[in-house]
Amino acid sequence: MDLKELIEERIAPFPIYQYEFLKSVELTFEPKVRSICRSECPMYGTTWSCPPAVGTPEECRARCLAYEDVLLIATVAEVADIANMDETLATRREHERITREVRDQFTELGRGTMVLSSEACRICESCAWPDSPCRHSDLMFPCVESHCILVTQLAERFGMDFIAGAGVVTWFSLIFF
C-alpha cells in the first residue's frame, strides 16, 4: 500500500467533505493576498496565525515548499443563517478539531507536517503576539491566506466545492507533509 492509499484509509472515518492530494510546487503564491489581509482583515497584526507574525511572503513560500506533498481537506457545516457571523464562525472549531486529528494521523505515520487552516486563530481570548511566544503552538494553525495562498482559487483548480449550498459553510485546511 502506498502512502496516499494509507492516508486515505486513515482519514476515511473523518467527516471530510472533499479532499485532494497535490504537490507543494503546484501551489500558487500571490503576495497581493497580503494587501487584502492588511486592508480588509481585522486580525492582521493581532495574532501569531496572521501576518506579519507568520513571516514575510518569501519566508512563508519557502516554508511551504520545504514539504513535497500537500493534502487539501474541506469540511462543511450547516447553519440557519450564513450571514450570521457568530453562528458561522462557531462551526470553525469543529473543522479545526478534524484538521488536528487528520494531522495526528500523519504524526502516527512518522511524517512531519505543517498545517495551514481557516481564518485567524481564536484559541486564546487574547493572543500573546507580539510580546510572548504562542501559548498553544501545537494547536494553532496559521491561516492559509497568511501564506499568500488563495484557497478559493485552489479549490476551483482541483474541482472542489467552495460553495456547497445555501446554509452550508465550507472550511479548508492544507496539511503539508
N, C-alpha and C positions, 0 to 999 in steps of 0.2 A: 504494500500500500504506500503510495507516495504521500508527501507532506500535505498537499492540497486535499487529498481524499481523507487523510487522518483528521485534518482540521474540520472539514465538512461533517465528518462523523461526530466530532466532539461538540460542534455548535448546533447540531440538529435539534437537541432538546430546548434550545432557547427560542423565545418568541421574536425571532428576527424576521422582518417582513421581506427584505431582499438583501442580497449580498453579492459582491463581485470581488474577485481576485485581480490584482493588477501589479505591474512593476512600478517601482517608485519613479523611474525615468519617464513613465507615461503621464505623470502629473504635470500640470501647467501651473507655474508660479507667476502670479500677477502682482507685482509690488503696488499697483494702484489700489489694490484692496485695502492697503494700509491707510490710504487717504480717506476711504469710506469709513473705516474704523474710527479714524481721528475725528472726522466731521459729523458722523451720524450715530456713533455708539456711546452711550453714557458711561460704559465700563472702561473705555480707553483710559489708560494711565491710572487705573484704580485697583488692579488685581494682578497676581502672578500669572494668570492664564491669558492675559491680553497684552498687546503692545503697550508700551515699549519693553515691558518686563521680559517678554519671551525672546528678545534679541532682535537684531536687525533682520530685514528680509533676506539678506545673504546668509546670515547665520542659520535662520530657520530653514532655508532651502538646503543648505549643506547638512543640517541635522536630519532632514527627511531623506535625502539621497544617500545617507550613510547606511540605510536599510535597503535591501534589494526588493523585497516584496511588501505588498500592502493588501489588507483586507478592508474593504469598504462595506460597512453594515448600515442598514436602515431599520428602525423600529417605528411603529405607528401607535398612536393613542387616540381614542375618541374623546371629544369634548362637546359639551352642549352648545357652546358659543366660541368659535375660534377667534373672534375679535376680543374676547375677554382674556387679556394678557395674564392675569393671575392664574386663571384656570389652565390656560395653555402652558405656561411655564411650569406649573405644578406637575405636568406629565413628564417633564425632563428628568426628574430624579430617577424614575424607573428606567429610562434609557441609559442613564449613567451607570446604574447598577448592572444592567445587562452588559454594557460595554466592559465594565470592570471584570465581570465573570468570564466573558469571552477572552479578555486579555489574560486572565488567570489560566486559561486552557493552554495558551502559548507558553506560559511560565512552567506549567507542569511538563511540557514537552521539551523544556530546556532551551527555549528560544527567548532571546532578548527582544524587548518590544519598546515602542514609543507610541503613545496614543494621542490623537487629536480628536476632540469631540465638539459637542454642540454648545455654542454661546460661551459666555464667561462663567467661570467657576463661582458657585454660590454656596460652598460648603460652610464657610465661616460667615458669621453675621458681619464681621469687619475683617477684611483681608489685611495681612501683616505687611503687604507691599507698601512702600519700598524700605521700611525701617527694619524689618526682620525677615528671616527665611520663611518660606511657606510652611505652615503648621501641618499640612496634610499632603505633602508632595506625592505620597503613594496613592492618594485618592483624586487629586486634582489633575484634570486633563486640560491642556491648553485648547483654545478654540481653533477649529480648522482654519477659519479666515485669518487668524492671527499669524498663520504661516504662509499667507498670501495665496491660499488655495480657495477658489470659489466652488463650494460644494454643489451649488445648483448646476454649474457647468459640468462638473464631474459626473453627477447623477445623469444628466442628459446624455453625455457622451457614452455612458455604459447602459443606457436604456432603462434606468431606474426611475421609479415614480417619485417626483418631488412633491407633487400634489396628488394625494391618494383619495381625495373626495371631500365633500363638504363635512365639516365637523371632525376632520381627521388631521392630526398633527404628525408630520414626518420628521424624525430626528436621524442624524447621520453621525457616524464616527469612522475614523481611519485608524487601523491598527497596523503599524509598521513592524515588520519582523525580518 
